[in-house]
């Protein structure tokens, strides 16, 4: 059983608690990734996946309690006995433990068992940062516990939100409207977003000027640049992209 095999059964278990679950979540640019993160209303959850319950993963989980109201560790089921003080330590830090084992003679390949129930952590001071990173996040077809790439960073999430906004307004909009209507991770989106689009995202996006104002369009869209000769009137164009 690989670490990534733990994801689906634990995701299903956590969803029964009412949480919307996402894999490989990075809260801060350049920061660590949580294998699983989720939210239920205003409450947040993180789960670290490891094949074995080691001191390293316990330490990681303790650090994540700063960001989440509910903290779990997900591990592979073992036949060996675990010392009772390990469970006591997890309870001390309000961390839950879920085991994943193989299920035989069933259509379901895996079974989950909660060995230690997570306790609600009201003292977390950064739960809102995790919540901000999750709400509105598109669901990617990846699994938590993956080694290497394939995860969504705060940067890629910001670019994805810009992409979705442009699609929703017809393929193009002014940078002013994008900055006003799209939540990004940049402290100064006016300059940072333009810099990223001009230097790293030119294959998908095109920036152009209209009366000294920067506009952005998806290259694959049929969006007509303002001022171009077209059968569509300026008023119709403005209405299409939400300026009126």
DRENPA-109654 format. One record per residue (C-alpha): residue in one letter; residue number from 1; y, z, x. Coordinates in pm, 1 decimal. Example, Ala and Ser with C-alpha at 12.3 -4.5 7.8 and 13.67 -1.06 7.14 Angstrom:
! DRENPA-109654
residu|num|Y|Z|X
A|1|-450.0|780.0|1230.0
S|2|-106.0|714.0|1367.0
! end
This chain:
! DRENPA-109654
residu|num|Y|Z|X
X|1|0.0|0.0|0.0
X|2|338.4|-105.8|140.1
X|3|668.3|69.8|83.0
X|4|783.9|-216.2|-138.9
X|5|472.8|-162.3|-358.0
X|6|615.1|174.8|-457.2
X|7|921.0|15.1|-615.4
X|8|790.1|-126.7|-945.5
X|9|592.2|179.1|-1066.1
X|10|869.7|421.1|-969.4
X|11|1134.7|195.8|-1126.2
X|12|933.1|196.9|-1449.9
X|13|901.9|576.4|-1438.9
X|14|1275.2|629.9|-1378.5
X|15|1365.9|385.6|-1655.8
X|16|1176.0|604.6|-1902.4
X|17|1435.9|872.9|-1822.3
X|18|1708.4|636.2|-1943.3
X|19|1838.4|518.0|-1603.4
X|20|1939.4|161.3|-1526.4
X|21|1777.8|97.5|-1188.1
X|22|1886.9|-118.0|-893.9
X|23|1722.6|-174.8|-553.5
X|24|1871.8|-153.5|-203.9
X|25|2218.3|-21.1|-291.4
X|26|2485.9|16.6|-25.5
X|27|2769.6|245.2|-134.9
X|28|3003.2|189.3|158.0
X|29|3047.9|-122.8|368.7
X|30|2843.4|-65.4|683.4
X|31|2676.6|243.9|535.9
X|32|2310.4|322.3|472.7
X|33|2120.2|169.5|183.2
X|34|1947.2|368.1|-87.3
X|35|1605.6|219.5|-170.5
X|36|1667.6|284.0|-540.9
X|37|1987.2|383.6|-718.9
X|38|2068.3|402.3|-1085.8
X|39|2287.5|548.7|-1352.8
X|40|2258.9|683.3|-1705.0
X|41|2603.8|702.6|-1860.0
X|42|2815.5|889.8|-1606.9
X|43|2519.4|1042.8|-1420.7
X|44|2372.6|891.8|-1103.2
X|45|2032.5|883.1|-937.2
X|46|1895.1|791.6|-594.0
X|47|1532.0|761.3|-487.4
X|48|1410.6|707.7|-129.9
X|49|1076.3|529.1|-89.5
X|50|839.7|605.3|197.6
X|51|465.0|574.6|235.7
X|52|446.2|927.0|375.5
X|53|645.8|1241.7|306.7
X|54|801.4|1303.1|648.1
X|55|1081.3|1527.4|772.5
X|56|1293.2|1215.8|822.3
X|57|1278.1|1112.7|456.0
X|58|1342.2|1472.7|343.5
X|59|1652.2|1475.8|564.7
X|60|1764.1|1142.5|417.8
X|61|1716.7|1276.5|66.4
X|62|1920.6|1588.8|143.1
X|63|2204.0|1368.1|269.5
X|64|2189.1|1151.1|-44.3
X|65|2234.6|1457.0|-268.8
X|66|2603.8|1430.7|-179.9
X|67|2620.2|1106.8|-381.2
X|68|2378.0|1153.0|-670.0
X|69|2326.3|1394.4|-959.0
X|70|1949.9|1332.9|-947.8
X|71|1755.0|1283.7|-623.3
X|72|1390.6|1178.1|-587.6
X|73|1156.2|1083.6|-307.0
X|74|878.8|835.5|-387.2
X|75|563.6|836.7|-170.6
X|76|207.2|708.1|-163.5
X|77|-54.4|939.4|-310.1
X|78|-268.1|1116.9|-52.4
X|79|-587.6|1321.2|-70.3
X|80|-472.8|1573.0|188.7
X|81|-323.1|1906.8|96.0
X|82|50.6|1953.3|146.9
X|83|176.1|2301.5|239.3
X|84|344.7|2478.1|-51.3
X|85|658.9|2547.9|152.6
X|86|736.7|2172.2|151.7
X|87|758.0|2175.6|-228.0
X|88|965.3|2493.3|-210.0
X|89|1205.1|2319.8|30.2
X|90|1244.6|2023.8|-204.5
X|91|1313.6|2257.1|-497.2
X|92|1570.7|2442.1|-287.9
X|93|1767.8|2118.3|-249.8
X|94|1693.5|2009.1|-610.3
X|95|1494.4|1706.0|-486.2
X|96|1208.7|1565.7|-691.5
X|97|886.5|1408.9|-560.7
X|98|692.6|1122.5|-720.9
X|99|351.7|1006.2|-597.7
X|100|221.1|653.5|-655.9
X|101|-153.3|596.5|-661.1
X|102|-394.0|316.7|-745.2
X|103|-528.3|303.3|-1098.4
X|104|-876.6|164.8|-1159.1
X|105|-1025.5|0.0|-1469.1
X|106|-679.8|-71.5|-1612.7
X|107|-434.0|-357.4|-1642.7
X|108|-179.5|-137.9|-1463.8
X|109|-236.1|-143.5|-1089.1
X|110|-51.4|179.3|-1010.3
X|111|0.4|521.6|-1162.5
X|112|284.3|767.4|-1099.2
X|113|274.9|1145.2|-1095.4
X|114|578.6|1374.2|-1067.0
X|115|474.7|1654.0|-832.0
X|116|819.7|1814.9|-820.7
X|117|1078.5|1761.5|-1091.3
X|118|1431.7|1684.6|-969.9
X|119|1697.9|1933.2|-1074.4
X|120|2040.5|1822.2|-1191.6
X|121|2304.4|1851.9|-919.2
X|122|2646.8|1924.5|-1065.7
X|123|2813.8|1991.7|-731.3
X|124|2805.2|1637.8|-592.3
X|125|3154.5|1521.1|-500.4
X|126|3089.0|1151.3|-446.3
X|127|2879.7|1057.4|-750.4
X|128|3171.0|851.1|-885.2
X|129|3157.0|630.5|-573.0
X|130|2793.5|547.5|-640.8
X|131|2870.2|490.5|-1008.8
X|132|3148.8|247.3|-914.5
X|133|2908.5|56.5|-688.9
X|134|2650.1|25.1|-968.1
X|135|2838.2|-46.8|-1290.8
X|136|2862.0|-422.0|-1344.7
X|137|2621.0|-496.0|-1059.0
X|138|2411.0|-810.5|-1119.2
X|139|2034.0|-757.9|-1109.9
X|140|1877.3|-931.1|-809.5
X|141|1508.5|-1011.3|-785.3
X|142|1439.1|-787.5|-484.8
X|143|1251.4|-462.8|-438.4
X|144|1356.7|-133.3|-286.1
X|145|1190.8|-35.8|41.1
X|146|1216.9|-386.9|185.7
X|147|1268.3|-410.2|560.6
X|148|1531.5|-653.9|678.2
X|149|1762.9|-862.3|462.0
X|150|1771.7|-950.2|96.1
X|151|1985.1|-660.3|-20.1
X|152|2323.6|-658.9|-187.7
X|153|2607.9|-511.8|16.3
X|154|2946.6|-406.3|-118.6
X|155|3083.7|-732.2|26.2
X|156|2828.0|-955.4|-145.4
X|157|2875.9|-762.5|-469.5
X|158|3251.7|-826.1|-453.8
X|159|3195.5|-1198.9|-394.2
X|160|2944.7|-1208.3|-681.1
X|161|3200.6|-1051.1|-915.5
X|162|3460.8|-1310.8|-813.4
X|163|3204.6|-1585.6|-878.1
X|164|3118.3|-1449.2|-1222.7
X|165|3485.4|-1415.0|-1313.8
X|166|3560.2|-1776.3|-1218.0
X|167|3264.8|-1896.9|-1425.0
X|168|3387.4|-1693.1|-1723.0
X|169|3735.6|-1850.5|-1711.8
X|170|3629.7|-2210.9|-1663.4
X|171|3583.3|-2240.0|-1288.3
X|172|3926.8|-2155.9|-1148.1
X|173|4208.2|-1902.2|-1157.9
X|174|4506.3|-1781.8|-959.5
X|175|4441.3|-1522.8|-688.0
X|176|4684.6|-1291.9|-866.9
X|177|4470.8|-1297.4|-1181.4
X|178|4149.8|-1254.9|-982.4
X|179|4282.1|-947.8|-801.5
X|180|4407.3|-805.8|-1131.4
X|181|4079.9|-857.1|-1320.3
X|182|3801.5|-826.2|-1062.1
X|183|3697.0|-495.2|-904.0
X|184|3621.8|-532.4|-531.5
X|185|3542.9|-291.6|-248.2
X|186|3847.9|-384.5|-38.2
X|187|4130.3|-132.6|-1.5
X|188|4378.2|-423.9|18.8
X|189|4212.9|-706.2|-180.9
X|190|4520.7|-932.2|-174.9
X|191|4477.4|-1007.3|195.7
X|192|4110.5|-918.7|252.2
X|193|3973.4|-1137.2|-27.4
X|194|4178.2|-1439.0|81.2
X|195|4070.2|-1390.8|443.5
X|196|3701.2|-1370.4|348.7
X|197|3714.5|-1674.2|123.2
X|198|3895.8|-1886.5|380.2
X|199|3671.9|-1787.1|671.7
X|200|3326.1|-1720.4|530.1
X|201|3291.9|-1867.9|180.8
X|202|3436.5|-2219.7|212.9
X|203|3112.5|-2391.5|109.0
X|204|3131.9|-2242.0|-239.0
X|205|3502.5|-2170.4|-296.8
X|206|3820.3|-2372.9|-249.5
X|207|4166.6|-2219.1|-216.1
X|208|4469.7|-2433.0|-299.3
X|209|4835.7|-2376.8|-376.8
X|210|5027.5|-2439.1|-697.9
X|211|5402.2|-2373.4|-672.1
X|212|5346.5|-2150.7|-367.7
X|213|5080.8|-1946.5|-550.0
X|214|4723.1|-1931.0|-420.2
X|215|4456.0|-2044.9|-662.3
X|216|4078.2|-2035.3|-627.6
X|217|3811.2|-2260.4|-775.6
X|218|3438.1|-2303.1|-750.5
X|219|3365.1|-2629.1|-569.5
X|220|3075.0|-2703.1|-804.7
X|221|3289.3|-2666.1|-1117.9
X|222|3476.7|-2937.7|-1307.2
X|223|3792.0|-2730.2|-1304.8
X|224|4108.0|-2944.5|-1292.4
X|225|4373.4|-2821.9|-1052.8
X|226|4708.5|-2754.4|-1222.7
X|227|4942.0|-3048.5|-1167.9
X|228|4664.5|-3307.7|-1144.2
X|229|4672.8|-3606.7|-1374.3
X|230|4433.6|-3522.7|-1648.8
X|231|4378.6|-3563.4|-2019.3
X|232|4410.3|-3184.9|-2055.7
X|233|4761.0|-3046.3|-2107.5
X|234|4902.8|-2758.9|-1899.7
X|235|4904.1|-2538.8|-2208.9
X|236|4537.4|-2616.2|-2275.4
X|237|4458.1|-2546.8|-1911.1
X|238|4637.0|-2213.0|-1920.6
X|239|4453.3|-2116.4|-2236.3
X|240|4122.1|-2217.4|-2081.1
X|241|4163.4|-1993.7|-1777.1
X|242|4323.7|-1705.3|-1964.2
X|243|4685.9|-1728.4|-1854.6
X|244|4816.6|-1734.4|-2213.3
! end
